Amino acid sequence: MKSILGALCALLIVQPALAEPAPVQVMVLGTWHLGNPGQDLHNVAADDVLKARRQDELARAIGALAAFRPTVVAVERVTTAPAYEDARYPSFTAEQLGIDRDERVQVGYRLAHVAGLEKVYGIDEQPTNGEPDYFPFEKLQASVSARGQEAALGELMADADRKVQGFEQRKASRTMTV
């Protein structure tokens, strides 16, 4: 009887350790460049996110996103390994929301601040030190040209431009809330 009771106690102690961990939840959120630096192949004409209407929408969106209880926020910024920390976040203040149109500030830093996070991480694909280039557009253009397929690439680019224009028209009458 003692051995059965001992085995049951051992199972009760070991069982929680054997349980599968809860799955990691990840939310990926994309935005257009709110400050529109014009550095992409296809750029969205951004309206002024510093206007009261857009600031209110962003505040509501961040409130909804904060309900997810993020423990990590990453923004599009080149950072260095192994920490990948965005060195600009520690100097963030709420006053920046009224002067800086950059989506990293308006969405990333604001969300991290509301969530009480001490760090924001930067992720951006920019090849360095022999790393592969994951967006070698110049090589693509050269390959297309070498094969006489400029018209096909031109049509794909024109289609992307049409999609950007359609997005611009839709966003003019919609909110930024989630």
Helices and strands as residue ranges (DSSP letters): H 2-18, H 52-66, E 74-75, G 89-91, G 94-98, H 103-103, I 104-109, H 110-114, E 121-122, H 137-146, H 150-172
